[in-house]
Each structure stands twice: as structure tokens, then as C-alpha cells.
Amino acid sequence: MEEHYKIEYGLFLNNNLASISKETYKSILDPEKQPIKLAQFRDEGFYSNKTPLTFDMNWLKHLDNISISAIDIKDTECLSEIQITGKWAPFTLTITNVDLAMIQEQKLYGLHYGFNVYPKGRRYNPAQPTINFDSDLMPKAYEQSLLLTDKHTGKWVDNFKKGLSKVYLTYPTLEKDVLDIYLISYERILPLWMGRVKLPNELREKVRIRNQLYNY
């Protein structure tokens, strides 16, 4: 909804995309429609379309490989690392310590880039101690990170210079056997890329069981 309103307010400035409501992820990343022009966020909460920021998003079309790996940490079997890259992709996006049982169907689990990031989609005032940690009480071993790195050197890449500001995760169905991943542009103006990955059967069952423990 936030992206919808920001587009309606005119923060997406490309004239070569006639009607953004009719475009697809493929058309947004079309090399002939690059660069993407977005209104620049200025002080006091205002956006300026007189000095737009431009981003070449063509590289995102090369993100065609998603892997999910379990992390061996005490007290949970559902913490995972998600990597998004591709054979021709220049970068790798890595999300660490994602508790897949915390993600709900058709409810976005939003993460900003950086170290020790805490999702926006979370419970209000959770009781402590439980298996659902408050951000201030998160053990070091459970802290999440969301990083963009150079695929060949492994060095950190400034995601803002590449036009990315946020990642959303969700399950499209109650079965929780498929994970949807969305990449969102600078200032959360435009959805840019969407990927879908099927969970391994063993991990899916662990997620279903652990998810029930959150719903006490």
C-alpha cells in the first residue's frame, strides 16, 4: 500500500512507462526503460522531483537463483540464511538468521538493510522470555542482517547506490511451503523484483510445528 500511494503521488518519474499499474517486473527491468528515475527524499520529509535520483536496475533481471540454508543454532531449527544471486548477477543479496516460523501467510515481513535489523512485522509487546524475542533482548546469535555484496570479491556494496531499500518476505498460502521475496526501491517507492522459492519438505514441517508455538 505504501508503494502504491508513493507512485500515485508522482514519486516515480519515468515517462517511458506509460501506466505503472499495467507494468510487470520484467518491463520495469527492461534495459530500454533504464534508468529508473525516482523523486529524491529531502529534509523535513519532502520529496523533490526537480533533482531526481537515477538507478540502473537492469542487473536485477540476472537474479535468478535463490537458496535457503539451515543455520545450526541452539533452541531453534527454523533459523535460515537466504541468498539471492545468479550466474550473471554482479551481486549477492544475503539475509541471515531468518526465523521462517515468524513469517505469516499474506502478511509482509519487512527487513531494512544492515546489521542487527529487526523486522517491522512483529508481535506487540511480546512476553519474555519466549521463543519470540523482543529486539532489545535479541541474543547475539539470533541477530539478523541483510547485506548486498559483490559476487566475486565478497565485499560490501552500498544498497542505496543500487536503488534498494527494503526486502519483504511472506507465504502466499496457509501451507507455508512456498516463500515469496520482494525487493523494493529507494525510499520504498517502487516494487522492483519478485522471487518465489519452494521450501524443502523437512524444513517446511519444522516451520509449521514451530509456528504453532508462537500462537499461544
Steps between C-alpha positions, in 0.01 A plus 500: 500500500787739579654442155160550337449841662853617424448416133162678505666806651732518200828389657568261211615725215555279193302631203585194290282282724158628403291336771684350795188310608522294178872429512667177610829432677643404160406832343631701795841337452502537120841648400326737257302648790803570716594692696220505754439856621368554852425820689773581751413502869598832654501646851178552698341203328460652153576343163645693207440403139724786383811309604404136436725209587565259216573129535585236241296201619583278204728283717202375700376292206808279548390400852364157416632275777362481855648267761387433857742345750424396857714656775602280792409707807383372838127508582370530145502301178339770286771766478619519142722695265355611168728588208381654175740516205544360149757382249520842336405706806773740618376496860372263769227591745525313831247489783631329814315353798153510352261312728268360236239416764461872576375572150123491454300426189397810301661731755820675399809451714713805423876533544724801445863461398776484760612305804272404789189609311163423653190430290206741492248217504519387860291437807408784732669491841588129504531329835856416607659255491332325208620363170402835348769746615448873538754701299671636812537148641608325181795267571807569289477162330148582375564850364402545138685674219412594144798572278582560136847381402714480188461146368866460408682685780254448784532866598208708623307705243298809594144390431370858484731578207349200325148628567389244762359584840300204627412132467162344574437131573167321517324168447228525234297211648420330830712201397820704556680288245591789267678821600449822304779761499459862387771763443392863542662811355657807658263664751257211454353663191491207259487118515786386277545124514311198625627146553333182621670197653360169623613391847652155545243261648692447825539874561137564410380256767727658763363843409141381537565343840698793639250750367235349723717577804480871420122497501454446873 
